[in-house]
Amino acid sequence: MKVDTARLYAFAWRHAGRLPGWLVRGAGNLGADVTWALRRGGVDRLEANLARVRPDLDVRGVRRLARAGMRSYLRYFGEAFTLSSVAPEQIDARVRAVGLEHVTRLTGEGRGVVLALGHLGNWDLAGAWAQRNVAPVTTVAERLEPPEVFEEFLRFRESIGLKILALGDQDVFRRLVREVRDGPVLVPLLADRDLTAKGVEVDLFGRRARVAAGPAALALTADAPLLTTVITYERLRGARRRAAGSPWGIRIDFVPVPPLPDDVPRGERVAALTQAWVDQLAAGIAQRAQDWHMLQRVFVEDLDPVRYAQTRARAGETDTRGVS
């Protein structure tokens, strides 16, 4: 029987917020455990990716880590389905920001800030918190299929105060440049996976991987600061747990990416700046690998070699030995 994904998402967003939190979390854990046990929904790919992050683990250890990863992944969806009904004070209690002074100093000066994110933790919760407590948030969302699912995500993210531009729409990059230059604004970009033919090949956990060029290109074009943003889950206890209305919150680490030396050639600056934030993101992933929701192919060795060669050709790349 074919599942109507769009209708399922719409039902979840309409009704999940009315359910007790423990029931939503329990259903998420059950769904994660069943998916993990049946090795469905990208579990094999998640395990392969996590094995690169934690080469010290044996097969059983990677399996356990992947189970925790699926629980983290389904926790994100459960929280997304209920976030619109969460009180602002509860949102604030669920977030702990480390290094926030690096951001508020810049937004206090009226500047726009570019944030390089990975698929870690709950970035929607982070955005809802940031637009209330730091600055307006503008970001880019991947167009999902079927279109009705994308529309559901769009309505959800706009309902929590985020301004969303659709990836692939005309002049998205120019609009982001204007947003950043007009500041103060936060522009977080999920970039640990390349969704275009314009990405950058980098070193990630000692292997070649393909990530998005967007954060580095935007920061350089708009002459804006770039910060790596690592979002991970953390257990809540005591007064904070009661205030949050949940046993889970997130920690957001804001890590400034050092400016490039002046002698880096212009044609290499996007690649060099991308490698710099990827190194910082990798350090965060290594600390909480189960919160890296990467169920897709990101490492070059996992990509179809013919299609990848075509991607590189479209991007004008020829050097397969390093970053082009």
Beta strands, then each sheet from edge to edge (+ up, - down):
strand 1: 95-98
strand 2: 112-117
strand 3: 138-141
strand 4: 163-166
strand 5: 185-190
strand 6: 200-204
strand 7: 207-211
strand 8: 226-235
strand 9: 248-256
sheet 1: 1+ 9+ 8- 2- 5-
sheet 2: 3+ 4+
sheet 3: 6+ 7-
end
